[in-house]
Amino acid sequence: MQDVRHDGAVTTADTAPAAVVLRGEVVTPSEVLPDGAVVLAEGRIAWVGPAAQVPGRWADEIPPAPAPGTTLLPGLVDLHDHGGGGSSFPDATTRDEALVAVREHLRHGTTSLVASLVTAPRDVLLARAALLADLVESGDLVGVHAEGPFLSVDRCGAQNPADMLAGDPGLVADLVAAARGHLVTMTVAPEVPGVADGTGAAGAGDGADVLAALVRGGVVPSIGHTDAASEQVDVAVHRARALLTGRVGAPGRSPRPTATHLFNGMRPLHHRDPGPIAACLAAAARGDLVVELVADGTHLADGTVRAVFDLVGPGSIALVTDAMAAAGMADGDYRLGPMAVRVGGGVARILGDDGSAGAIAGGTAHLLDVVRTVVRAGIGLVAAVRAAATTPAEVLGRPDLGALAVGRRADVVVTDEDLAPVAVYRAGRLVTA
């Protein structure tokens, strides 16, 4: 079993005790147990239920009733994260640099993290993918996400349009190889030639588009940074869904494609021009797509978040941070790939050549902060946790993660009544700063 590494700012105990019993309000996949207990043994969840019913062999380990409001959540799973703690995955050139961001999110409850890259030149993408693959293989990350380079220049957001390309299945294959099978998702714009039309950048023939290359490499396509018409998105989702369902021999990841940070980096919804947003919502409501939401109070209004939960349900939503280097840090100047970013009032924006603030440039929250924001917006805790842990684990094809359920990896976040982190366990070991 892979555990958090022990070298640096965040560590875990060298040896896990025979069993740990945690007590509080327990958020299960279906309900909140008001006085529950979770038993951690040998790196797995051994038992979940009311504290009064803990089996006798662990009775001596039951702690006294904790402070009111103490809550146990499953370790959170972030599918879209560019960095934190002052470190950026797209800019990291060493393992230690990347680990700074991993540890920043780990100690705030994200026990399974996908590191996101941004659009960049080919050699940079391949080098970063190889570096991050090392961290997947050491257990520090659960995958790599490439946000680009096959995106819409018109909806580039905080990415460099000069590095955006037409769909190139060959580049996809090279990126999959560089990531050594750990590339788990890629954001693409379906209207870009060669992405979803059955041909590659060099007209390689029927079926040789980016969607086919991604699924062949075990990667889940994600619709995003797109100016596509709703009909183009419909075709791409249908094609991606069919490819994912029919794949043979690829890793067991989601049979559903995703949508990268729904609403952000997309043509706005209009009643006579529905664009990608309406198509993604409809696909998610049918169960054909999972939509990411950066529900941090900055990227989306609370009413928008409530509407999406009502329309598609938490089983088709993955809450994400889209965090960049400034997550957990003070306001100031940072980098996101080639772009200069200035953070003011906790909001990151692209810094123009004239010093003006431009598009939102990722998030500055931890995923637990997003959960807290969603709950304060009126979403039930069980639904919020499903969207921040269980559904993203399903996208990864990781049934061992994402829920307080017997047999799953012993990833637990203990919070106070304000959903602030008190303790984090990963694979049964206490994470210490």
N, C-alpha and C positions, 0 to 999 in steps of 0.2 A: 504494500500500500504506500502511495506517495504522500508525503506530508510537507508542511511548510518548512522551508529551509531554516537553519538555525544561525545563519551568519548575518548579523546586522541588527537593525532597529526593532524588528518584530521577530520574536522567537516563539517556540512552543516548548513545553516540557520535553526533556529527552525521552522519558518513558511515561506512558499513560498509566494511571492507576487501574486496578482491576475493574472497577466500576465507579462511575460518577452519577449521582442522582441530582438533577436540577429541579427546582420547584418554582411555580408561579402560575400566572395565567398562560396556558399553553395554546398556541395557535396551530390547530391541526388542519388538514386539507378541507374539513367540513364544518368546523366549529371552534369556538374558544372555550377551553375548559377553565372555569374560574379558579380552581385550586388543583392544578395538575402537576404531573411529574414526568420527566423524561430521563430514562436510564441510558447512559453511554457506557458501552463495554466493548473492548477490543476494536475500537475505531468505528463501531456501528451503533445505531440506535437499537437498543435491546428491548425497550418497552416504553409505551406512551399511554397515559391514562390518568384517572383521578389520583391525587396523592394518597388518599385513604385506601387505595387498592393496590399499591405497589407490592409486588410479590415478596414473600417472606425472605428470600435469599438476599434481597437488597434492603430489607427493613432497617437495618442498622445504619444505612447510608443516607436515609431520608433527612434532609435538613429541616430546621424549624421553618415555620411560615415566614416568607420573606416580606420585605416592605410592601405596602399596598401599591398596586400598579405594576409590580415586577412582572414582566412578560417574556415568554420564551418564543422566539421565532426561528424558523429554519434559516440556515446560512443563505444569504442572498446571492443571486446569480445575475451578473451584469453582462449583457451581450454586446455593449457598445460603450467603450471607455478608452479615451486617448491618453489618460495619464492622471497625475495627481501628486501632491506633496512637493511640487516644484519640478517634477520630472515628466517628460512627454515621450510616449512610446514612438511616435513618428520621428523623434529627434534623438532617441537613445542610441548610442554607438557601443555601449558596454552593458554587460549583464547587470552590474551594480546600479547603473543609472535606471534601468527599467525596473529593478526591484524596489526602488524608492516609491514608485507609483503603486506597485502591487501591494506593498506593505501599508501605504496610506489608506487604501480601500479595505484591506483585510482587517485592520484594527477597528474599522467602523462597520464591520458586519458583512462585507462582501467576501464570502469564502470561495467563490468560484468566479473568476474574472476572465473575460475575453479582451485581449489587447487590440485596439483599433489603430490602423494606419490611415493616412490620408493620401490623396492623389500626389504622386511624386514621379520623378524620372524612373525609368525601368530599373536601373542599377540600384537605386536607393530602395525601391520596393523590395527587390530580391534580397538585398542585404538585411533590411529590417525584418523581413519575414523569417530569414534563417536565424537571426538573433533571438527573436521571440519564440521560435520553435524550440530552442534550447530550454526556455523557461517552461514551456508546456511539458517537455520531457522530464524536467526536474520536479514537476507538480506545482509550480508557482502560478501558472496560468492554466486555463482549460481550453484555450484556442486563440486563433488570430482572426481578425476581421479586417478586410480590405475595403475601405470606403473610397471607391474609385479604382482605376482612372477613367472608366467608361461612363462618364456622367454628362449632364447637360451644362454647357457653358452658361446658358441663361439662368440656371438654378444652381450655380456653383457654391453659393453660400460662403463659408470661410475657407474655401479651397482654391488652389491656383488654377485658373482656367487654361493657362498656357501648357499645363501638363496633361490635360484631358485628351483622350484618344478615342478613335473609332474602335468598335469591338474587335478584339484580337484574341481568338482562341489559343493561339500559340503562347501569348503572354500569360494567359490563364494557366496553361499547363506548366509553364516555367515557375509561376508563383506557387502553384500547388507543390511542385517538386522542391522549391526552396524552403517552403514551410513544412516539408516532410510529412504531409498528410494532416497537418494541424490547422490549415486554413478552413475555418468552419462557416463563414459567411462572406459574401461580397456584395456591396451595394452597386447597383447598375441602373442606368436610365434606359427604359425599353425602347425609346424612340431613337437612340443613337444607333447608326448603321452598324450591323454586325453583332448587335447584342441579342436580339430576339427574332430576327427575320430569317434565320436559317442559313446565313452566309457570314463568313469571317471577314476581316479587314481586307484580305486579298482575294475575296470571292472564292473561298476554298470549297464551296459546294454545299448542296442541300444538307441541312442539319449541323453544319459546322459553325454554329454561332456560339456566343459567349455562354448562354444558358446551358447548352448541351455540354460545353467544356467544363463548366462549373459542376454540374451534376455528375459528370464522368469522374471528376476529381474528388467527389464526396463533399462538395461545398453547397450550402443552401443559398440560392439567389435571394437578394433583397432589393425591392423596388425603392429607389430614392434619388434625390437630387435630380428631379425629372420635371420636364415641361410637357409631358406626354398628354395626349387626349385620352379620355376615359376608355375609348375603344382600344387604343394601343396597350393600355395597362391590362384590360380584360384579356387580350390575346396573350400577353406575356405571362400573366398569372396562370392562365389555362395551360400554356406550354410548360411552364416551370412545374406546375402541379403534376402534370402527366409524366414529365421526365423523372421527377423525384419518386413518384409512385412506382414507376417501372424500372428503376435502377436495379442493377444486379451487382453484388460484390462490393458496393461502396459502404463506408461506415454508416451505422444506423442512425443517422440524424433525421431531422424532421421531414415528414412527407409534405409539409406545407412551406412554401416560400414565406418571406417576411417583407415588411415595409419599413424602411429606415426612417426613424423619427417622423412619423406621420404628421402632416401639415407643414413641418419645417423643411425648407429646401424643395418645396413643391409649388406648382401653380395653384393659386388659391381657388377654393370652391366657388362656383358661380352657377346660378340656377339655369342658365342657358349654355354654360360651358363647364360641365362638372369636373373635367380634368381628372388627375390621378387620385385625388382624395376620395371622391365618391366611389370610384372603382375599387379602391382598397378597402373602404368601409364595407361595401357590399360583399366583397370576397371574404373578408373576415367574418361577417355575419353568416355566411354560408359554411364557414369552417374550412375555407380554402387558403387562408392567409393568416399570419400573425402580425399585428401592427405594433411597432415600437412607439412608446410615448415618453418624451422627455418632460415628465410632469413635475418639474422643479419649481413651479411658480413663476418662472421667467419665460420659458419657451411656449407655454400653453396657459390659457385662462382656466380657472377651476371649472367653469361651466362647460368648456370644451372637453375636459377630462371626464366629467360626470356623464356627458352625452355619449362619449365613446364606450365607457363601461356599460351604460344602459343599452347601447345599440349592439355591441358584439360580445360583451361579457369578458371576464378575466381570463378565460381559457383561450382567448384569441388576442390577448394583450401581453406584451413584454415591457414592463417599466425599465427604462435605461437611464443612465446619467449623461451620456455623450460628454463625459468629463474630460477636461484638458488639464494641463500642468497646474493650474491655479486651484484645483480642488483641494480644500483644506488649508489654503494659503491666504495671505493678506492681499488686498488690492495692489496692483502694480502692473508691470510690463512682463509679458511672457511670449513664448513662441508656440506655434502649432504648425509643424512642418515649415514651409517657407514663409508663412504669414506671421507678421507681428501682431500681437494681441495686447490690448489694454483692458484690465479688469478694474471697474469702478462700481462700488456698491454691490459687489459680489456678482456683477454681470460682465461676462467676457465679450468683447467686440473687436472685430478687425480694426487695426490702426491704419488709417490712410496715410499717404505720403505727406499730406498737409497737416497731419496730427488729428484729423477728425475721426470720430468713431463710426464704424460701418456696421456690417451684418453681425448678428450674434455668432460668436466663435466657440461653440461648445458650452458645456456646463461647468459649474464649480461646486456642485453638490456631490455627496456620497449617495449611494442607492438607499440607504436607510433614511436619509433626509428626504428623498423622493417619496418613500413610503409614508413618512410623517405628513408631508404636504398633501398627498392623496387622501389620507384619512381625514385630515382637517378640512378637506374639500367636500367631505360627505360620503366617501367610499368606505364600506365596511372593511374592518381589518382583515378578515379572512380573504376577501376578494383582492385587497391590495397586496397581501402576501403571496397569493397565488400568482399574481401578475409580476411580482418581483423575484420569485423563486421557482415555483413549480412550472409555469409555462415556459420561461426561458430554458429551464433544464430539459424540457421536452424538445425544444428547438435543437438543443445540442445532442439529443439522443442519449441523455444521461439519466436513466431511471434511478440511479443511486443518489441523486442530488435533489434538492429543491423542496423537501417536505419533512415534517416531523412525523415519520412513519417507520415502523419496525423494519429493519434491514437496510435502511438507507445510511449513507455515510453520516457520522456523528458530527454534523455541522450545525451549531446552535448559536443564536445571538440572544443574549440576555439584555433586556432593556428596562429602563425605569418607566414611570407612568407617562413621561413625555416622549417615549420611544427614542430616548437617547441611549447609546450603547453603554452597558455596564461591564459585560464580559463577552468574549467571543471564543467559541470552541471550533476547531477544525479537525476533522477525523478523530474526535475525542480528546484532543489536546488543547489546553488553554493557551490562547495567543497572548503573549506578553510584550509590552512595548519596551 
